[in-house]
């Protein structure tokens, strides 16, 4: 669980990975990634 003020590494996906098929997971676009509170990739 992530709480306010915690440092967390996150990946923001364009589709729900829990509802995606295996084929969808293989080609799923990543909208953004954060590492230690900083964007390392941002396609938003």
C-alpha positions as CSV (number, residue, x, y, z in Angstrom):
1,X,0.0,0.0,0.0
2,X,1.2,3.5,-0.9
3,X,0.4,6.3,1.5
4,X,0.8,10.1,1.2
5,X,4.5,11.0,1.5
6,X,5.8,7.5,0.7
7,X,8.4,7.0,-2.1
8,X,7.1,4.6,-4.7
9,X,8.0,3.3,-8.1
10,X,4.9,3.2,-10.4
11,X,4.0,2.3,-13.9
12,X,0.9,3.9,-15.4
13,X,-0.7,1.7,-18.0
14,X,-3.2,2.7,-20.7
15,X,-5.3,-0.4,-20.1
16,X,-6.2,-2.3,-16.9
17,X,-3.5,-5.1,-16.7
18,X,-5.8,-7.1,-14.4
19,X,-8.5,-7.3,-17.1
20,X,-6.1,-7.7,-20.1
21,X,-5.5,-10.8,-22.0
22,X,-2.0,-12.3,-22.3
23,X,-1.8,-10.9,-25.9
24,X,-2.9,-7.4,-24.6
25,X,-0.3,-7.5,-21.9
26,X,2.5,-8.2,-24.4
27,X,1.6,-5.0,-26.4
28,X,0.2,-2.8,-23.7
29,X,1.3,0.8,-23.9
30,X,2.8,2.4,-20.8
31,X,1.7,6.0,-20.3
32,X,4.3,6.9,-17.7
33,X,6.7,5.5,-15.2
34,X,7.9,7.1,-11.9
35,X,11.0,6.2,-10.0
36,X,11.5,7.7,-6.6
37,X,8.9,10.5,-7.1
38,X,10.4,11.5,-10.5
39,X,9.0,10.8,-14.0
40,X,11.4,8.6,-16.0
41,X,8.9,8.2,-18.9
42,X,5.9,10.5,-19.6
43,X,3.7,10.0,-22.7
44,X,0.7,11.6,-21.0
